[in-house]
Amino acid sequence: MGKFELMALPYAQEALEPVISKETIGFHHGKHLAGYVNNLNGLLEGSPLAGLSLEEIVLRAEGGMLNNAGQILNHNLYFGQFCAPKADSKPVGKLAEAIDHQFGSFEVFKEEFQKKGATLFGSGWVWLSAEKDGKLVITQEPNAANPVQKGLKPLLTFDVWEHAYYLDYQNRRPDHLAALWQIINWEIIEQRYV
């Protein structure tokens, strides 16, 4: 595995506007995520965890190494799930069926997901994940935690650290969460699910 590298964005920095500004992407991806990558590479030098995958490091590490590895894993999934804004963006395939079956409708799911993101105290992430049997769960994960630590398969995440939205939304976290649905690439989320 060697040294970790900053993920390349699968879209232009301005592609997510007006939901997420080019300026926010520049800071969030180019500074915050880059910092976590650099920190983790420094911490891994001479470590018995050097050479492991990011998920394996998240499952085994502690302290600063866990925080940096967790943030890289989380951000890679986060930045990899977006596309240019679409007003009627909705889940597809088996994931859409599972959401309807478990939550009653996509609208009910969205409400619950946004509520969990808005009510997470402090910094962290709200996740839609799958259990081994395919059952969906929404979890709040503080700081750099990831659902893989609970044996879950992460599918969709909203970053509720202030650096993810403050330039565009100031302290209006719920507004940011409500806007993110427009830029979710549900085909990616479906691929993660099946």
N, C-alpha and C positions, 0 to 999 in steps of 0.2 A: 504494500500500500504506500509506503514511503511518506513523503511530506504531503500534507493536504494543500489544495489550491483553492483560491476564491472561485466559486462557481460562476460561470458565464451566464448572464441573463438570457433567457430565450426570447427576448423582445427588446426593443429600443427603450432607453430610460424614460422617454416621454410617452410611451405606448399606453400607459395606464391612466393618463390624465383624462378627466379631472378627478378621478377617484383617488389616485395617489400621484402627486406631482413629481416631475423630473427631479426637482430639488430634494424631495424626500428620498427618492430612490438613490440619488447620488450619495446622500449621507448614510442612509440605512444600509445599502448594499456596499457602497464604496468605502465607507469608513467603519461602521459598526461591525458588519460581517467580516470585512477584511481584518479588522483588529482581532476578532476571535480566532481567525485562521492563523494569523501570525503568532498569537499567544499560545495556541495549542501546539503548533510546530515547535516552539521554544521549549514548552513543557515536556514534549515527547522525547527530546534528545536524551539518550541514555536510559530511557524508561523501559521497563519490561512490557509496556503497552504499545511501544513503537511498532509499527507494522500491522496493527490490528485495524479492522474497519471502524468507521465512525460509530456505528451501532454497538459494536463490541466494546469500544472505549466507553460509550455512555453507560453500558451495562456494568462495567467493571471499575471505572475510575471514581475518584472522590475529589472533593475540594475544587481548586481552580481548574484542574484538568477536566473534571466532569462539567463544570460550568461552561468552559469554552467549547468542549466537544458537543455538549447539549445544544448550545446556541448555534453551532454550525449545522447540526442535523436539523434543528427546528427551522432555521432560516432557509436551508436548501429546499426543504419541503414547501415552505411558505412562498418563496420567490418562484419556485417551479410550478406553482398551481395557477398562475395568473395568465390572462390574455387581454386584448383590447376590450374596452367596455361593451357590453351587450345588455340592453334593457330587460330582455326576457330570459336571462341565463338561468337554466334549470338543470337538475341532475338527469342522467340518462341511464338506460339499461337496468341491470340488476340492482345498482345502487338506488335508482329512483324507486324501484319496487320495494326495496328494503326500507327506505325512508317512509314511504306511504304506509307500509305495513306496521312499522314500529311507532311512528309518530302521528299517524292519521292523515297527514298531508305535508307537502313541502313547506307551506306557510307556517304550520304549527312547529315544524322542525326549526325553521329560521328564527321564529320567536324565541324558542328555548335556547338555541345556540347563542343568539345575540344577548339574551338575558345573562347567560353564564359568562360571556365575555365582559359585559358591562359591570357585573357584580364581583368579578375577581378582584380581591383586594391587592393593591400594590401592582407589581409587574409580573407578567407571565403570558400564558397562552391558553386559548380555548381550543379544544380538539374534537373532531369527529373521528372515532377510531372503530375498528372491528375486532371483536373477539374471534377466537379460533373457529367458532361455528358460524361466523358471519354476522352475528348479532351486533348492532351498532350501539355505541355508547358515546355520550358527550362528557368530556372531563375538563376540569380546570387544572392547569399545571402551573405551579408557581415558578418564577425565575427561569431557569434553563431546563426544567424537567420535561421529559418526553414520555408519551404513553408506552413506548417499548419497555420502559422500566416496570410496567405493570403487566407485561405479556400481551399487550395490545398491538394492533397494526394501525399506525397513524395514516389517516386519509386526507383530512382537511384541517387547516389551522388558521386562526386569526391571531396575530401578534398584538397583545395589549400592553406592551411596553410603550411608554410615552414617545420614545424616539420613532416609533412606527407611524405616528399620526400627528404629533404636536405641531409641526410646521404647517400642516394643512388644516387641522381641526382644533388646534389649541387643546382645551380641556374637554372637548365634546367627544369623548370616546364612543358613546352610543351612536352618534351620527356617522362616525368613521366605520363602525361595525356594520351599520345598515347599508352603507355605500359599497362595501366590499363585494357583495353578492353580484354586482354588475361585471366584475372582472374575473370571476372564478371560471376556470377552464374545466368544465365538468367531465370532459373526456379523460383528462389526466386523473381526476379523482376516481372515476370509474375504473381506470387501469390499475390504480392502487388497490381497489377493492377486490377485483376478481382474481 
